[in-house]
């Protein structure tokens, strides 16, 4: 089984702009030996390690961890897409062992940045090279993102956390419309990840299911990928509970073969991890 979305961090590194001491459950170091027993108990054999800071220094930190961590199959890092030297930095990281993709933290910024000419130029370069691209957005970013995706044909991309709709409230028509439009873009995939943290402290499968159903219908089982979003998920649920939620949601819609693909093969194919 593959967990296609997890994080490590060392707080003292100091470049996690979103992190503050009031996030008590997360404001500590998380490393491979914290996650390893959870993976072993769950039967997860590989992970994709995702960036959590807007610096190349953090990407280098994650690559260093990946080199000495057997279960980390790949690292999705960060590069400044507004840098004139973006293509050269892409060359540098594409040559690094276990570097498998790129994620700008778009949720941290005004959606207008997605339409910036430099961002569009960099996105076109990512598309030209076929590099896996993670999309971290809130729902209000989606119209700009859809427009950018349509202008970068061939982009091999995946939206994280179903774009973080507020699951403590009813479905919003705009999110439903935009998710369907996103799914209609060739090459787009979607992670079944980060659900519990958007559904509130009183989350339940019943609360989350209507949102999952929209994504499942839009993307189909061939383009869905499981990720735990550990340790961020611990704000709302343990690793076993996140895994069981995914299994429950998937079993409600799909057969055993499709479930197995979503829990491993789809993510391995998206990130081009190969077999182990």
Backbone as numpy.savetxt, mean C-alpha at the origin, in Angstrom:
# Nx Ny Nz CAx CAy CAz Cx Cy Cz
2.07 -17.63 2.11 1.23 -16.43 2.11 2.11 -15.18 2.11
1.65 -14.14 1.44 2.39 -12.88 1.31 1.62 -11.74 1.95
2.27 -11.01 2.83 1.73 -9.75 3.35 2.36 -8.64 2.53
1.59 -8.03 1.65 2.13 -7.07 0.68 2.14 -5.63 1.18
1.97 -5.44 2.51 2.00 -4.07 3.02 2.27 -4.06 4.51
3.54 -3.81 4.88 3.90 -3.65 6.30 5.02 -2.63 6.40
5.24 -2.14 7.63 6.22 -1.09 7.87 7.17 -1.47 9.00
8.37 -0.88 8.96 9.28 -0.83 10.11 9.72 0.62 10.27
10.02 1.00 11.51 10.60 2.33 11.72 11.36 2.39 13.03
12.27 3.34 13.09 13.02 3.68 14.31 12.75 5.15 14.59
12.03 5.43 15.66 11.53 6.78 15.93 12.66 7.80 15.95
13.80 7.45 16.53 14.90 8.40 16.68 15.46 8.86 15.34
15.15 8.19 14.25 15.62 8.65 12.95 15.06 10.03 12.62
13.83 10.31 13.08 13.32 11.67 13.08 12.73 12.20 11.79
12.49 11.35 10.79 11.93 11.88 9.54 10.50 11.43 9.27
9.82 10.95 10.29 8.42 10.52 10.14 7.52 11.70 10.49
7.23 12.51 9.49 6.52 13.76 9.73 5.13 13.59 10.30
4.51 12.44 10.05 3.15 12.19 10.52 3.09 11.67 11.95
4.25 11.26 12.50 4.28 10.59 13.79 4.49 11.57 14.93
3.70 11.40 15.99 3.83 12.25 17.17 3.57 11.41 18.42
4.02 11.88 19.60 3.87 11.08 20.82 2.44 10.75 21.18
1.47 11.52 20.68 0.08 11.21 21.02 -0.40 9.92 20.35
0.31 9.44 19.32 0.03 8.13 18.72 0.75 7.07 19.56
0.24 6.87 20.76 0.97 6.09 21.76 1.31 4.70 21.25
0.35 4.03 20.61 0.57 2.65 20.17 1.64 2.54 19.10
1.89 3.62 18.37 2.84 3.58 17.26 4.15 4.29 17.56
4.18 5.08 18.62 5.35 5.92 18.89 6.42 5.12 19.64
6.92 4.11 18.95 8.03 3.29 19.42 8.64 2.60 18.21
9.77 1.98 18.39 10.44 1.30 17.29 9.72 -0.01 16.95
9.62 -0.30 15.67 9.09 -1.57 15.19 10.09 -2.14 14.19
10.53 -3.37 14.44 11.51 -3.98 13.56 11.18 -5.42 13.25
12.06 -6.10 12.51 11.79 -7.47 12.06 11.48 -8.45 13.18
12.14 -8.33 14.32 11.91 -9.31 15.38 10.60 -9.07 16.11
9.98 -7.91 15.92 8.63 -7.69 16.43 7.60 -8.40 15.55
7.85 -8.41 14.25 6.88 -8.97 13.31 7.06 -10.47 13.11
8.28 -10.96 13.20 8.55 -12.36 12.86 7.63 -13.36 13.57
7.44 -13.28 14.89 6.56 -14.27 15.53 5.12 -14.19 15.06
4.66 -13.00 14.70 3.30 -12.85 14.19 3.16 -13.52 12.83
4.17 -13.36 11.99 4.15 -14.00 10.68 4.20 -15.52 10.82
5.07 -16.00 11.68 5.19 -17.45 11.86 3.88 -18.06 12.34
3.22 -17.39 13.28 1.95 -17.90 13.80 0.85 -17.89 12.75
0.93 -16.91 11.83 -0.12 -16.76 10.82 0.16 -17.56 9.55
1.36 -18.09 9.41 1.72 -18.80 8.20 2.07 -17.88 7.04
2.46 -16.64 7.35 2.92 -15.70 6.33 4.42 -15.86 6.17
4.88 -16.11 4.94 6.29 -16.41 4.70 7.08 -15.25 4.11
6.36 -14.29 3.49 7.06 -13.16 2.85 6.26 -11.88 3.06
6.97 -10.76 3.02 6.31 -9.46 3.13 6.89 -8.49 2.11
6.13 -7.42 1.86 6.63 -6.26 1.14 6.68 -5.12 2.16
7.86 -4.55 2.31 8.12 -3.48 3.29 7.91 -2.13 2.62
7.02 -1.31 3.18 6.59 -0.07 2.54 7.16 1.14 3.29
7.58 2.14 2.54 8.12 3.37 3.13 7.10 4.06 4.01
7.60 4.84 5.00 6.73 5.59 5.89 7.24 7.00 6.13
8.26 7.42 5.38 8.80 8.77 5.50 9.18 9.28 4.12
9.06 10.58 3.94 9.35 11.19 2.63 10.82 11.57 2.51
11.68 10.57 2.67 13.12 10.79 2.53 13.76 9.56 1.89
14.82 9.81 1.11 15.60 8.69 0.61 16.35 8.01 1.74
16.66 8.75 2.79 17.37 8.16 3.93 16.56 7.02 4.53
15.23 7.19 4.60 14.41 6.12 5.14 14.38 4.93 4.19
14.33 5.20 2.88 14.38 4.11 1.91 15.67 3.31 2.07
16.80 4.01 2.26 18.08 3.33 2.47 18.05 2.50 3.75
17.44 3.05 4.79 17.29 2.34 6.07 16.50 1.04 5.87
15.42 1.10 5.10 14.60 -0.08 4.86 15.35 -1.11 4.00
16.08 -0.64 3.02 16.86 -1.56 2.19 17.93 -2.27 3.02
18.54 -1.55 3.95 19.52 -2.18 4.85 18.85 -3.27 5.68
17.66 -2.98 6.21 16.93 -4.00 6.98 16.58 -5.19 6.10
16.15 -4.93 4.88 15.73 -6.01 3.98 16.88 -6.95 3.66
18.08 -6.41 3.56 19.25 -7.24 3.22 19.51 -8.31 4.28
19.13 -8.03 5.51 19.41 -8.96 6.60 18.14 -9.60 7.18
17.02 -9.42 6.49 15.74 -9.97 6.96 15.20 -10.92 5.91
15.21 -12.21 6.22 14.90 -13.20 5.21 13.47 -13.11 4.70
12.53 -12.70 5.55 11.13 -12.71 5.11 10.74 -11.49 4.29
11.56 -10.45 4.26 11.25 -9.27 3.45 11.64 -9.56 2.00
10.63 -9.69 1.14 10.86 -10.02 -0.26 11.15 -8.79 -1.10
10.67 -7.62 -0.65 10.88 -6.41 -1.41 10.60 -5.17 -0.61
11.14 -4.04 -1.07 10.96 -2.74 -0.43 10.35 -1.77 -1.44
9.28 -1.11 -1.04 8.71 0.00 -1.81 9.18 1.28 -1.15
9.99 2.05 -1.86 10.63 3.22 -1.28 10.06 4.54 -1.76
10.74 5.61 -1.40 10.33 6.97 -1.73 11.44 7.66 -2.51
11.05 8.39 -3.55 11.94 9.28 -4.29 11.16 10.56 -4.55
11.82 11.69 -4.54 11.16 12.98 -4.77 10.77 13.10 -6.24
9.49 13.04 -6.51 9.01 13.10 -7.89 9.03 14.52 -8.45
9.38 15.49 -7.62 9.50 16.88 -8.07 10.96 17.29 -8.26
11.86 16.33 -8.17 13.29 16.57 -8.34 13.65 16.45 -9.81
14.40 17.41 -10.32 14.85 17.34 -11.72 15.71 16.11 -11.98
16.29 15.56 -10.94 17.15 14.37 -11.07 16.38 13.08 -10.79
15.05 13.14 -10.86 14.24 11.98 -10.52 14.64 10.73 -11.32
14.83 10.85 -12.62 15.16 9.69 -13.45 16.48 9.06 -13.00
17.46 9.88 -12.64 18.74 9.35 -12.18 18.58 8.63 -10.84
17.76 9.19 -9.95 17.53 8.53 -8.66 16.76 7.22 -8.86
15.88 7.20 -9.84 15.17 5.97 -10.18 16.16 4.91 -10.66
17.12 5.32 -11.47 18.18 4.40 -11.91 18.91 3.81 -10.70
19.24 4.70 -9.75 20.00 4.26 -8.57 19.23 3.20 -7.80
17.96 3.48 -7.50 17.20 2.55 -6.66 16.79 1.29 -7.41
16.54 1.40 -8.70 16.18 0.22 -9.47 17.31 -0.81 -9.48
18.53 -0.37 -9.22 19.69 -1.26 -9.20 19.93 -1.88 -7.82
19.15 -1.47 -6.80 19.37 -1.95 -5.44 18.66 -3.28 -5.20
19.35 -4.26 -4.60 18.68 -5.52 -4.27 17.44 -5.30 -3.40
16.38 -5.96 -3.75 15.09 -5.96 -3.04 14.28 -4.68 -3.20
14.77 -3.69 -3.95 13.94 -2.51 -4.23 12.94 -2.90 -5.32
11.64 -2.82 -5.01 10.64 -3.32 -5.97 9.64 -2.27 -6.43
9.67 -1.06 -5.87 8.69 -0.07 -6.28 8.81 1.24 -5.55
7.89 2.11 -5.87 7.93 3.52 -5.45 6.59 3.93 -4.87
6.64 4.73 -3.77 5.41 5.30 -3.22 5.63 6.73 -2.77
5.04 7.72 -3.46 4.99 9.07 -2.91 3.84 9.14 -1.91
3.99 9.93 -0.85 2.94 10.00 0.17 1.97 11.12 -0.20
1.17 10.85 -1.22 0.28 11.88 -1.76 -0.77 12.34 -0.76
-1.13 11.49 0.18 -2.15 11.88 1.17 -1.71 13.07 2.01
-0.41 13.31 2.10 0.10 14.39 2.92 0.02 15.76 2.23
-0.42 15.80 0.96 -0.31 17.01 0.17 -1.62 17.39 -0.51
-1.66 18.63 -0.97 -2.81 19.14 -1.72 -2.96 18.34 -3.02
-4.19 17.95 -3.37 -4.38 17.22 -4.62 -3.86 17.95 -5.85
-3.73 19.27 -5.78 -3.25 20.04 -6.92 -1.84 19.61 -7.33
-1.06 19.09 -6.38 0.30 18.65 -6.71 0.31 17.50 -7.71
-0.77 16.73 -7.73 -0.85 15.59 -8.65 -0.92 16.07 -10.10
-1.42 17.28 -10.30 -1.49 17.84 -11.63 -0.28 18.65 -12.04
0.70 18.77 -11.16 1.90 19.56 -11.45 2.67 18.93 -12.62
3.17 19.74 -13.55 3.89 19.18 -14.71 5.06 18.28 -14.34
5.81 18.64 -13.28 6.95 17.81 -12.90 6.49 16.45 -12.38
5.41 16.43 -11.61 4.87 15.15 -11.14 4.42 14.30 -12.32
3.73 14.92 -13.28 3.26 14.19 -14.45 4.43 13.63 -15.26
5.51 14.41 -15.40 6.69 13.94 -16.13 7.31 12.74 -15.43
7.43 12.82 -14.11 8.00 11.72 -13.34 7.10 10.49 -13.41
5.80 10.68 -13.34 4.87 9.56 -13.40 4.96 8.87 -14.76
5.10 9.64 -15.81 5.26 9.07 -17.15 6.54 8.23 -17.24
7.59 8.68 -16.54 8.84 7.91 -16.53 8.67 6.59 -15.79
7.93 6.62 -14.69 7.63 5.39 -13.95 6.85 4.43 -14.84
5.86 4.98 -15.55 5.06 4.15 -16.44 5.91 3.56 -17.56
6.78 4.37 -18.14 7.62 3.90 -19.25 8.50 2.73 -18.83
8.96 2.76 -17.58 9.84 1.70 -17.09 9.07 0.51 -16.51
7.77 0.65 -16.33 6.98 -0.44 -15.77 7.24 -0.71 -14.31
7.64 0.31 -13.57 7.96 0.15 -12.15 6.68 0.15 -11.32
6.50 -0.82 -10.41 5.33 -0.82 -9.54 5.22 0.48 -8.74
4.00 1.03 -8.70 3.75 2.34 -8.12 2.60 2.25 -7.14
2.86 2.56 -5.85 1.82 2.55 -4.83 1.19 3.93 -4.72
-0.14 3.95 -4.65 -0.90 5.19 -4.57 -1.48 5.34 -3.16
-0.96 6.28 -2.39 -1.44 6.55 -1.03 -2.22 7.85 -1.05
-3.54 7.75 -1.01 -4.41 8.92 -1.14 -5.58 8.83 -0.18
-6.20 9.98 0.04 -7.54 10.05 0.62 -8.54 10.19 -0.53
-9.81 9.98 -0.26 -10.80 10.07 -1.35 -10.78 11.38 -2.12
-10.46 12.52 -1.46 -10.50 13.79 -2.17 -9.36 13.94 -3.17
-8.36 13.04 -3.11 -7.28 13.06 -4.09 -7.65 12.30 -5.37
-8.67 11.47 -5.31 -8.91 10.52 -6.41 -9.21 11.17 -7.76
-10.03 12.22 -7.84 -10.26 12.80 -9.18 -8.97 13.25 -9.86
-8.07 13.91 -9.13 -6.80 14.33 -9.70 -5.94 13.13 -10.06
-5.98 12.09 -9.21 -5.17 10.90 -9.47 -5.66 10.17 -10.71
-6.95 10.07 -10.86 -7.51 9.39 -12.04 -7.09 10.11 -13.31
-7.15 11.43 -13.29 -6.73 12.22 -14.45 -5.25 11.97 -14.75
-4.42 11.94 -13.71 -2.98 11.70 -13.91 -2.72 10.30 -14.45
-3.46 9.31 -13.96 -3.29 7.94 -14.43 -3.65 7.81 -15.91
-4.70 8.47 -16.30 -5.12 8.42 -17.71 -4.09 9.07 -18.62
-3.32 10.00 -18.06 -2.28 10.68 -18.84 -0.95 9.94 -18.82
-0.90 8.81 -18.09 0.33 8.01 -18.00 0.01 6.56 -18.36
-0.37 6.31 -19.60 -0.79 4.96 -19.99 0.31 3.94 -19.75
-0.13 2.77 -19.30 0.81 1.69 -19.02 1.32 1.67 -17.60
0.90 2.61 -16.76 1.38 2.63 -15.38 0.93 1.37 -14.65
1.86 0.74 -13.97 1.62 -0.48 -13.20 1.42 -0.05 -11.75
0.17 0.14 -11.33 -0.09 0.85 -10.07 -1.09 0.10 -9.19
-1.02 0.44 -7.90 -1.92 -0.17 -6.92 -2.32 0.89 -5.90
-3.61 0.95 -5.57 -4.08 1.92 -4.59 -4.06 1.26 -3.21
-3.44 1.94 -2.25 -3.33 1.42 -0.89 -4.59 1.73 -0.08
-4.98 0.79 0.77 -6.02 1.01 1.79 -7.35 1.48 1.20
-7.65 1.03 -0.02 -8.85 1.41 -0.77 -9.09 2.93 -0.75
-7.99 3.69 -0.64 -7.97 5.15 -0.64 -8.59 5.76 0.62
-8.64 4.98 1.69 -8.99 5.49 3.02 -10.34 6.20 3.12
-11.42 5.60 2.67 -12.73 6.21 2.93 -13.05 6.15 4.42
-13.88 7.06 4.89 -14.33 7.06 6.28 -15.38 5.98 6.44
-14.99 4.87 7.05 -15.92 3.74 7.20 -16.72 3.79 8.49
-16.62 4.91 9.21 -17.52 5.10 10.35 -18.83 5.75 9.89
-18.88 6.12 8.62 -20.06 6.78 8.03 -20.56 5.94 6.85
-21.75 6.23 6.34 -22.25 5.50 5.18 -21.38 5.73 3.95
-21.53 4.86 2.98 -20.84 5.02 1.71 -21.12 6.39 1.10
-20.07 7.01 0.58 -20.24 8.28 -0.11 -20.23 8.05 -1.62
-21.17 8.67 -2.30 -21.30 8.47 -3.74 -20.02 8.82 -4.48
-19.33 9.88 -4.03 -18.12 10.33 -4.73 -17.03 9.26 -4.66
-16.84 8.65 -3.49 -15.83 7.60 -3.37 -16.18 6.40 -4.24
-17.44 6.00 -4.23 -17.88 4.87 -5.07 -17.62 5.17 -6.54
-17.99 6.34 -6.98 -17.78 6.74 -8.38 -16.30 6.73 -8.73
-15.47 7.28 -7.84 -14.05 7.41 -8.15 -13.32 6.08 -8.08
-13.70 5.21 -7.15 -13.09 3.88 -7.10 -13.41 3.12 -8.39
-14.62 3.22 -8.86 -14.98 2.54 -10.11 -14.21 3.12 -11.29
-14.03 4.43 -11.29 -13.25 5.06 -12.37 -11.79 4.65 -12.29
-11.26 4.56 -11.07 -9.89 4.13 -10.87 -9.70 2.70 -11.39
-10.62 1.83 -11.05 -10.53 0.44 -11.46 -10.62 0.27 -12.98
-11.24 1.24 -13.64 -11.38 1.18 -15.10 -10.09 1.54 -15.83
-9.12 2.09 -15.11 -7.83 2.43 -15.72 -7.02 1.15 -15.89
-6.57 0.82 -17.08 -5.78 -0.41 -17.28 -4.54 -0.44 -16.39
-4.28 -1.60 -15.83 -3.09 -1.76 -14.99 -3.30 -1.48 -13.52
-4.46 -0.97 -13.13 -4.70 -0.62 -11.73 -5.06 -1.84 -10.90
-4.50 -1.87 -9.67 -4.79 -2.90 -8.68 -5.22 -2.20 -7.39
-5.64 -2.99 -6.39 -6.11 -2.42 -5.12 -5.72 -3.33 -3.96
-5.18 -2.72 -2.90 -4.83 -3.48 -1.71 -6.00 -3.54 -0.73
-6.26 -4.75 -0.28 -7.19 -4.95 0.83 -6.35 -4.79 2.09
-6.20 -3.55 2.51 -5.29 -3.20 3.61 -5.82 -1.95 4.30
-5.38 -1.74 5.54 -5.72 -0.52 6.25 -7.20 -0.33 6.55
-7.97 -1.40 6.50 -9.42 -1.26 6.65 -9.83 -0.95 8.08
-9.23 -1.65 9.04 -9.70 -1.50 10.42 -9.46 -0.09 10.95
-8.37 0.54 10.53 -8.07 1.87 11.07 -9.00 2.94 10.53
-9.64 2.69 9.40 -10.59 3.65 8.85 -12.02 3.36 9.31
-12.22 2.23 9.98 -13.57 1.84 10.41 -13.83 2.13 11.88
-12.85 2.71 12.58 -13.08 3.16 13.94 -12.88 2.07 14.99
-12.89 2.48 16.25 -12.63 1.56 17.34 -13.67 0.44 17.41
-14.88 0.73 17.00 -15.95 -0.27 17.03 -16.11 -0.95 15.67
-15.01 -1.12 14.96 -15.08 -1.72 13.63 -15.63 -3.15 13.71
-16.20 -3.56 12.60 -16.69 -4.93 12.47 -16.68 -5.29 10.99
-16.73 -6.57 10.71 -16.80 -7.01 9.32 -18.05 -6.45 8.64
-19.15 -6.38 9.38 -20.39 -5.87 8.80 -20.26 -4.40 8.43
-19.53 -3.63 9.23 -19.34 -2.21 8.92 -18.46 -2.05 7.68
-17.46 -2.89 7.56 -16.49 -2.76 6.48 -16.99 -3.37 5.17
-17.84 -4.38 5.25 -18.23 -5.15 4.06 -18.79 -4.31 2.92
-19.64 -3.32 3.14 -20.15 -2.55 1.99 -19.04 -1.86 1.20
-18.01 -1.40 1.89 -16.87 -0.76 1.22 -16.05 -1.80 0.46
-15.83 -2.94 1.11 -15.11 -4.02 0.45 -15.87 -4.49 -0.80
-17.17 -4.58 -0.71 -17.96 -5.06 -1.85 -17.79 -4.15 -3.07
-17.73 -2.85 -2.85 -17.53 -1.92 -3.97 -16.19 -2.20 -4.64
-15.16 -2.37 -3.84 -13.81 -2.62 -4.38 -13.75 -3.99 -5.07
-14.37 -4.99 -4.44 -14.35 -6.34 -5.01 -15.05 -6.36 -6.37
-16.17 -5.67 -6.47 -16.88 -5.61 -7.74 -16.08 -4.85 -8.80
-15.43 -3.77 -8.36 -14.73 -2.90 -9.31 -13.45 -3.54 -9.85
-12.68 -4.19 -8.98 -11.37 -4.71 -9.37 -11.39 -6.19 -9.71
-12.32 -6.95 -9.11 -12.32 -8.39 -9.33 -11.17 -9.07 -8.61
-11.25 -10.39 -8.45 -10.25 -11.11 -7.65 -8.85 -11.11 -8.26
-8.72 -10.84 -9.56 -7.40 -10.86 -10.19 -6.56 -9.64 -9.84
-7.19 -8.55 -9.35 -6.46 -7.31 -9.11 -6.53 -6.85 -7.66
-6.91 -7.74 -6.76 -6.92 -7.45 -5.34 -5.70 -8.10 -4.68
-5.13 -7.40 -3.69 -3.91 -7.85 -3.02 -4.06 -7.64 -1.52
-3.73 -8.65 -0.73 -3.80 -8.52 0.73 -2.56 -7.83 1.30
-2.79 -6.94 2.27 -1.72 -6.36 3.07 -2.24 -6.06 4.46
-1.41 -6.24 5.47 -1.87 -6.05 6.86 -1.85 -4.59 7.30
-0.94 -3.79 6.75 -0.64 -2.44 7.23 -0.14 -2.47 8.68
0.53 -3.54 9.06 1.17 -3.61 10.39 2.38 -2.68 10.40
2.67 -1.95 11.49 1.95 -1.95 12.76 0.85 -0.90 12.87
0.59 -0.14 11.79 -0.47 0.88 11.86 -1.80 0.23 12.24
-2.04 -0.98 11.76 -3.29 -1.67 12.07 -3.51 -1.86 13.56
-2.41 -1.86 14.35 -2.56 -2.11 15.78 -3.27 -0.98 16.51
-3.49 0.14 15.83 -4.36 1.17 16.41 -5.77 0.65 16.63
-6.15 -0.38 15.85 -7.53 -0.88 15.92 -7.62 -2.38 16.12
-6.60 -3.14 15.73 -6.72 -4.60 15.78 -5.35 -5.26 15.78
-5.29 -6.48 16.29 -4.08 -7.27 16.27 -3.85 -7.84 14.87
-2.63 -8.31 14.64 -2.32 -8.93 13.35 -3.24 -10.11 13.05
-3.47 -11.05 13.99 -4.38 -12.16 13.69 -5.79 -11.70 13.34
-6.28 -10.65 13.99 -7.63 -10.17 13.69 -7.70 -9.54 12.31
-6.66 -8.84 11.91 -6.63 -8.25 10.56 -6.63 -9.35 9.51
-5.84 -10.37 9.74 -5.78 -11.49 8.80 -7.13 -12.22 8.74
-7.75 -12.42 9.88 -9.04 -13.12 9.89 -10.12 -12.28 9.22
-10.08 -10.96 9.42 -11.04 -10.09 8.74 -10.91 -10.23 7.22
-9.69 -10.21 6.72 -9.50 -10.36 5.28 -10.05 -11.69 4.79
-9.77 -12.75 5.51 -10.27 -14.07 5.11 -11.80 -14.11 5.12
-12.42 -13.49 6.14 -13.87 -13.49 6.23 -14.50 -12.71 5.08
-13.94 -11.54 4.79 -14.47 -10.73 3.69 -14.32 -11.44 2.36
-13.16 -12.04 2.14 -12.90 -12.71 0.87 -13.75 -13.96 0.72
-13.90 -14.74 1.79 -14.69 -15.97 1.72 -16.15 -15.69 1.41
-16.61 -14.52 1.80 -17.99 -14.11 1.54 -18.24 -13.90 0.05
-17.17 -13.60 -0.69 -17.31 -13.26 -2.11 -16.66 -14.25 -3.07
-15.58 -14.91 -2.64 -14.75 -15.66 -3.57 -14.51 -17.09 -3.10
-14.16 -17.94 -4.06 -13.80 -19.31 -3.76 -12.35 -19.43 -3.31
-11.95 -20.67 -3.00 -10.63 -20.92 -2.43 -9.51 -20.50 -3.38
-9.66 -20.73 -4.67 -8.60 -20.39 -5.62 -8.37 -18.89 -5.70
-9.47 -18.13 -5.78 -9.35 -16.67 -5.83 -8.79 -16.13 -4.52
-9.23 -16.68 -3.39 -8.70 -16.23 -2.10 -7.20 -16.45 -2.01
-6.73 -17.62 -2.47 -5.31 -17.92 -2.43 -4.53 -16.93 -3.28
-5.10 -16.54 -4.42 -4.42 -15.57 -5.29 -4.31 -14.22 -4.62
-5.38 -13.78 -3.98 -5.39 -12.47 -3.33 -4.43 -12.45 -2.15
-4.29 -13.57 -1.47 -3.43 -13.65 -0.29 -1.96 -13.91 -0.63
-1.65 -14.16 -1.90 -0.24 -14.36 -2.23 0.08 -14.06 -3.69
-0.49 -14.82 -4.62 -0.02 -14.78 -6.01 -0.19 -13.41 -6.65
-1.30 -12.72 -6.37 -1.52 -11.41 -7.00 -0.46 -10.40 -6.56
-0.14 -10.38 -5.28 0.87 -9.46 -4.78 2.25 -9.80 -5.31
2.58 -11.10 -5.37 3.87 -11.51 -5.90 3.99 -11.13 -7.37
2.90 -11.28 -8.11 2.92 -10.89 -9.53 3.03 -9.38 -9.69
2.27 -8.62 -8.87 2.31 -7.18 -9.00 3.72 -6.64 -8.75
4.37 -7.11 -7.69 5.70 -6.62 -7.34 6.82 -7.42 -8.01
6.44 -8.41 -8.82 7.41 -9.21 -9.58 8.42 -9.86 -8.65
7.89 -10.54 -7.63 8.74 -11.13 -6.62 9.26 -12.51 -7.03
8.61 -13.14 -7.98 9.02 -14.48 -8.38 8.65 -15.50 -7.35
9.14 -16.68 -7.53 8.83 -17.79 -6.61 9.96 -17.99 -5.61
9.60 -18.60 -4.46 10.63 -18.89 -3.45 10.47 -20.30 -2.96
